[in-house]
Amino acid sequence: MADGHGGPRQGRPGVAYPQRTDLMEQPRTTGGGGAPPQQPPRQGAVRPDDVPNLADPSADSRPVTDGLPIGPGAGPGAMIPGPGLDQDKTMLTLQELYRATGSPFLLRLMNQAAGMRRLAR
């Protein structure tokens, strides 16, 4: 029944397979007069209490709702903005467009925005 799957048959029907004698041998070693290879020193077992779990207290003393408009802790005003997150990229974009095109409209737009920013201070 050769259907091309799994290769040729190695045994014959009705005849027992021979035992694998290579599995009964001792492990082979390299050099050293037949001494077994050295095992690395066993590390101490990790106790369950050594690994933090969800029920453990946090290392951070702030409540979970810190920075939110609800619950205990400081409100949203206490959040520190990350670097570059509080900057408006509109002026940088307008400046790059003005350098590339030289458009007087973009120059007027940037001057108006700068004047409005001075009034807001």
Secondary structure, DSSP 8 states (H G I E B T S, - for coil): ---SSS-S--S-TTS-----GGGSS-----SGGG-------------GGGS--TTS--SS-S-TTTTSSSSSS--GGG----TTTS---HHHHHHHHHHHH--HHHHHHHHHHHHHHHHH-
